[in-house]
Amino acid sequence: VRQQSDGNSGQAFIDEGEPEQLEEGLWRIPVPLPFALRSANIYLLADGPSDWTLVDAGLGLPADETALHSGLATAGIELEQITTIILTHAHPDHIGLSGPIHAASGAPIYMLSGEERTMYSVWGERAQAIAGELGAMYAAHGMEPEQVASSRQSPTRTRAILQLPPPSSIVTLEDGAELSIGKRVYQAIWTPGHSDRHLCLFRDDQLFIAGDHILPSITPNIGWYPHGRSDPLRDYFWGLERVRDLPARLVLPGHRLPFVGLAERVDELRLHHQERSRRIEALLSEALPGGRSAAGIAALLFGKRLRTSDDLRFALAESIAHLEYLRAEGQVVRDEQDGRICYFAVSPAVSAPGPRTHGGSAE
Ligand SMILES: [Zn+2]
């Protein structure tokens, strides 16, 4: 039985954890994650009689490896039969097993150009420096010192789990490139926002590989980071427009279950972020002499839903993304004093463009 239980993560375990054949030559193999997302999807697509394409690679935990192997056994496919590997983006829960999968199969690994540099710098040579930059950013935006200290441990822990491939295995794609595999052609679509060089793919039989750009029932995290692009929320709105009207017959998301109705989901995600921006404007319009920090905004927006220090960091990065978007729009100004950043509303009565009428927004 499939039940969606988002909003109470940790309560019910939904049955998204079983490998399943979605149609002839298309498998979804979920692998477990030790945080609220619960699992990440690996897809296997038959692109020709001897062409198996694998999309995304889990976090790299032993439990992921076990789940991948048992999923492959259920599908009757050997790792050695994989001829192409595609990574939608360089977040840890999508790249972790790419090393061993490449080692066993020899398959090239496709990424959108630029994302591979992020993968090897954030999870490689710059890991330590980036942990420091992130800590400084969290502190400047109002995070408590003990949370900042714990944030510095996180990249090291994650890095120890990842099993990355050698750089020579990576083949980069440009936006708009056509990738022919077996009998199929994939179009590469740059969809920034969730990550700077996030890749979606549209296969010529109307399958849409969404990565974490479009998820059902949960909203992809759109965060601002010092090493990233300057206005990720604006990027994200643009990326939503780019894919909205594709004639997708099935959407294959990086988490949760495949679904139909791409345009409707795009509209919900856009509305969700527009509403959140208006909420933030309203919170800033309540005149406070010192303005509000991004951490203060995050606490007001998410409150008790922030259970772990990971939650706190994601919520803060997402709040900054919204505040920086509003700042670029001219609705909000920023002030920095003694290394502390606060935001102020420009005018107390800002009227944002009216929302498109559309039902339900999801968290
Ligand atoms: Zn992601």
Boltz pocket constraint, residues with backbone or C-beta under 6 A from the ligand:
constraints:
  - pocket:
      binder: B
      contacts: [[A, 89], [A, 91], [A, 194], [A, 212]]
      max_distance: 6.0
